[in-house]
């Protein structure tokens, strides 16, 4: 009987623990994204989907969803859903939009689909690399505005990407060589050309820097090899000399015994 009572108490305790665990993991306002790029070519199409779950949990019952982007030829499709079923859908064609959301509409999820093309580049920067804003999403309530998502991506042209890769390769060669002053000066000039949009010159300078760094590394390796060989010869000569000295000493000892 005591065992049965103990089991019942244990079961009840486990139920309480389970309820507390469930309460601790209650749903909350959250946003996820699918398709956000890290880099895109100019004029390349970008398609991103953001999903807001529980838009009114830990949030006002009424608020305005505001979005903006630097993409071109933009289309936003904002869909409000309840248990997976569409409640409302709106489409916007500008780089920014605003849409009022209300808990009375019974929506438990908001899906934002953004489609556009990668914008051109007005200012090239090597480090940090030039970026554009994929999307910024904000929750606006009265005078309060809370940015809950902000994504950026690197954009490039074929020529700028080739120049950047050449600079990266040259820098890797310099690092492998342990540094080289002349090569590093060439790299600085290459970066300056890159940021001025002179990509062919940047590529040429980076190629020269990489070549100098590789030559410096080869020269250092040759010197190390010669030092090792020279050191080995010295050790060999010492061994031979020591052996000869020991041999002559043994000969003298034998002669003195006679």
C-alpha positions as CSV (number, residue, x, y, z in Angstrom):
1,X,0.0,0.0,0.0
2,X,2.8,2.4,0.9
3,X,4.5,1.7,-2.5
4,X,1.3,2.5,-4.3
5,X,0.9,5.8,-2.4
6,X,4.6,6.6,-3.1
7,X,4.1,5.9,-6.8
8,X,1.0,8.1,-7.0
9,X,3.0,11.0,-5.3
10,X,5.9,10.4,-7.7
11,X,3.5,10.5,-10.7
12,X,1.9,13.7,-9.4
13,X,5.3,15.3,-8.9
14,X,6.4,14.4,-12.4
15,X,3.2,16.0,-13.8
16,X,3.9,19.2,-11.9
17,X,7.5,19.2,-13.3
18,X,6.2,18.6,-16.8
19,X,3.7,21.5,-16.5
20,X,6.4,23.8,-15.2
21,X,8.7,22.8,-18.1
22,X,5.9,23.5,-20.6
23,X,5.3,26.9,-19.0
24,X,9.0,27.7,-19.2
25,X,9.0,27.0,-23.0
26,X,5.8,29.0,-23.8
27,X,5.7,30.6,-27.2
28,X,7.1,34.0,-27.7
29,X,7.6,36.6,-30.4
30,X,10.2,35.3,-32.8
31,X,11.4,35.8,-36.3
32,X,13.1,33.4,-38.7
33,X,14.5,33.8,-42.2
34,X,15.0,31.7,-45.3
35,X,17.1,32.6,-48.3
36,X,19.1,35.5,-46.8
37,X,22.3,35.7,-49.0
38,X,25.8,36.5,-47.8
39,X,26.8,38.0,-51.1
40,X,25.2,38.6,-54.5
41,X,26.3,40.0,-57.9
42,X,24.8,43.3,-59.0
43,X,21.4,42.8,-60.7
44,X,21.2,39.2,-59.3
45,X,17.7,38.4,-58.1
46,X,17.2,37.9,-54.4
47,X,14.3,36.1,-52.8
48,X,13.9,36.1,-49.0
49,X,11.1,34.9,-46.7
50,X,10.7,36.1,-43.1
51,X,8.3,34.4,-40.7
52,X,7.1,36.0,-37.5
53,X,5.7,33.6,-35.0
54,X,3.4,34.7,-32.2
55,X,3.4,38.3,-33.3
56,X,1.3,39.5,-30.3
57,X,3.1,37.6,-27.5
58,X,5.3,39.9,-25.4
59,X,4.2,42.6,-27.8
60,X,1.3,45.2,-28.1
61,X,-2.1,44.0,-29.3
62,X,-1.8,46.5,-32.1
63,X,1.4,47.5,-33.8
64,X,2.7,48.5,-37.2
65,X,5.1,46.2,-39.2
66,X,7.5,48.4,-41.1
67,X,10.0,47.0,-43.7
68,X,12.7,48.6,-45.8
69,X,15.3,47.4,-48.3
70,X,18.0,48.6,-50.7
71,X,17.0,46.0,-53.3
72,X,15.7,47.2,-56.6
73,X,12.5,46.3,-58.5
74,X,11.0,45.3,-55.1
75,X,7.9,43.2,-54.3
76,X,6.8,42.6,-50.7
77,X,4.0,40.1,-50.0
78,X,2.8,40.2,-46.4
79,X,0.5,37.3,-45.4
80,X,-1.2,37.0,-42.0
81,X,-2.1,33.4,-41.0
82,X,-4.0,31.6,-38.3
83,X,-3.1,27.9,-37.7
84,X,-1.6,27.8,-41.2
85,X,-4.7,29.4,-42.9
86,X,-4.5,32.7,-44.6
87,X,-6.3,35.6,-42.8
88,X,-5.1,38.5,-44.8
89,X,-2.6,39.2,-47.6
90,X,-1.2,42.5,-48.9
91,X,1.4,43.3,-51.6
92,X,3.7,46.3,-51.8
93,X,6.0,47.5,-54.6
94,X,8.2,50.2,-53.0
95,X,11.5,49.8,-51.1
96,X,9.6,50.4,-47.8
97,X,6.2,49.6,-46.5
98,X,4.0,49.7,-43.4
99,X,1.2,47.4,-42.4
100,X,-1.0,47.6,-39.3
101,X,-1.4,44.4,-37.3
102,X,-4.2,43.7,-34.8
103,X,-4.6,40.8,-32.4
104,X,-8.4,40.9,-33.1
105,X,-7.6,39.6,-36.6
106,X,-6.7,36.3,-34.9
107,X,-3.4,36.0,-36.7
108,X,-0.7,33.9,-35.0
109,X,1.9,34.1,-37.8
110,X,3.0,36.7,-40.3
111,X,4.9,35.8,-43.4
112,X,6.9,38.4,-45.4
113,X,8.1,37.4,-48.8
114,X,10.6,39.8,-50.4
115,X,11.8,39.7,-54.0
116,X,14.2,42.2,-55.7
117,X,17.4,42.6,-57.6
118,X,20.8,43.4,-56.1
119,X,21.5,47.2,-56.3
120,X,24.5,48.8,-58.0
121,X,27.6,49.9,-56.0
122,X,28.3,53.6,-55.5
123,X,31.2,53.2,-53.0
124,X,33.7,50.3,-53.1
125,X,35.4,49.4,-49.8
126,X,37.8,46.5,-49.3
127,X,37.7,46.2,-45.5
128,X,35.0,46.0,-44.5
129,X,33.6,44.9,-47.8
130,X,30.9,47.0,-49.4
131,X,27.4,45.8,-48.3
132,X,23.8,46.6,-49.0
133,X,20.7,46.2,-46.9
134,X,18.7,43.1,-47.8
135,X,16.0,44.0,-45.3
136,X,15.2,45.8,-42.1
137,X,12.0,44.9,-40.2
138,X,10.7,47.0,-37.4
139,X,7.8,46.8,-34.9
140,X,6.3,50.3,-34.4
141,X,3.9,51.1,-31.5
142,X,3.2,54.7,-30.8
143,X,6.5,56.5,-30.5
144,X,8.4,53.3,-29.9
145,X,10.2,51.6,-32.8
146,X,12.0,48.2,-32.3
147,X,14.1,46.8,-35.1
148,X,13.9,43.0,-34.7
149,X,15.6,42.0,-38.0
150,X,18.4,43.6,-40.1
151,X,20.2,41.7,-42.8
152,X,23.0,42.9,-45.1
153,X,25.0,41.2,-47.8
154,X,28.1,41.9,-49.9
155,X,27.5,42.9,-53.5
156,X,30.0,42.9,-56.3
157,X,30.6,43.0,-60.0
158,X,32.6,40.5,-62.0
159,X,35.6,42.9,-62.2
160,X,35.5,43.9,-58.5
161,X,35.3,40.3,-57.4
162,X,38.3,39.4,-59.5
163,X,40.3,42.3,-58.0
164,X,39.3,41.4,-54.5
165,X,40.3,37.7,-55.0
166,X,43.7,38.8,-56.4
167,X,44.2,41.0,-53.3
168,X,43.1,38.2,-51.0
169,X,45.5,35.7,-52.7
170,X,48.4,38.2,-52.5
171,X,47.7,38.8,-48.8
172,X,47.7,35.1,-48.1
173,X,51.1,34.8,-49.9
174,X,52.5,37.6,-47.8
175,X,51.3,35.9,-44.6
176,X,52.8,32.6,-45.7
177,X,56.1,34.4,-46.3
178,X,56.1,35.9,-42.8
179,X,55.6,39.4,-44.2
180,X,57.4,41.4,-46.9
181,X,57.7,45.2,-46.8
182,X,57.7,45.7,-50.6
183,X,54.8,43.3,-51.2
184,X,52.8,45.0,-48.4
185,X,53.3,48.4,-50.0
186,X,52.0,46.9,-53.3
187,X,49.0,45.5,-51.5
188,X,48.2,48.9,-50.0
189,X,48.3,50.4,-53.5
190,X,46.2,47.6,-54.9
191,X,43.5,48.2,-52.2
192,X,43.6,52.0,-53.0
193,X,43.0,51.2,-56.7
194,X,40.2,48.8,-55.7
195,X,38.4,51.4,-53.7
196,X,38.8,53.9,-56.5
197,X,37.1,51.4,-58.9
198,X,40.4,50.8,-60.9
199,X,40.1,47.0,-60.8
200,X,42.5,46.1,-63.5
201,X,45.3,48.1,-61.8
202,X,44.4,46.6,-58.5
203,X,44.7,43.1,-60.0
204,X,48.1,43.9,-61.5
205,X,49.5,45.3,-58.3
206,X,48.1,42.4,-56.3
207,X,49.8,40.0,-58.8
208,X,53.1,41.8,-58.3
209,X,52.7,41.7,-54.5
210,X,52.0,37.9,-54.6
211,X,55.0,37.3,-56.9
212,X,57.3,39.2,-54.6
213,X,56.0,37.4,-51.5
214,X,56.5,34.1,-53.1
215,X,60.0,34.9,-54.2
216,X,60.8,36.1,-50.7
217,X,59.4,32.9,-49.3
218,X,61.5,30.8,-51.7
219,X,64.6,32.8,-50.9
220,X,64.0,32.2,-47.2
221,X,63.5,28.5,-47.8
222,X,66.7,28.3,-49.8
223,X,68.7,30.1,-47.1
224,X,67.3,27.7,-44.5
225,X,68.2,24.8,-46.7
226,X,71.8,26.1,-47.1
227,X,72.1,26.7,-43.4
228,X,71.0,23.2,-42.7
229,X,73.3,21.7,-45.3
230,X,76.2,23.9,-44.0
231,X,75.4,22.8,-40.4
232,X,75.4,19.2,-41.5
233,X,78.8,19.6,-43.2
234,X,80.2,21.2,-40.1
235,X,79.0,18.3,-37.9
236,X,80.3,15.8,-40.4
237,X,83.7,17.4,-40.5
238,X,83.8,17.5,-36.7
239,X,82.9,13.8,-36.6
240,X,85.5,12.9,-39.2
241,X,88.1,15.1,-37.5
242,X,87.3,13.6,-34.1
243,X,87.5,10.1,-35.5
244,X,90.8,10.8,-37.2
245,X,92.2,12.3,-34.0
246,X,91.1,9.3,-31.9
247,X,92.6,7.0,-34.5
248,X,96.0,8.8,-34.4
249,X,96.0,8.7,-30.6
250,X,95.3,5.0,-30.6
251,X,98.2,4.6,-33.0
252,X,100.6,6.6,-30.8
253,X,99.6,4.6,-27.7
254,X,100.3,1.3,-29.6
255,X,103.7,2.6,-30.7
256,X,104.7,3.8,-27.2
257,X,103.9,0.3,-25.8
258,X,106.3,-1.3,-28.3
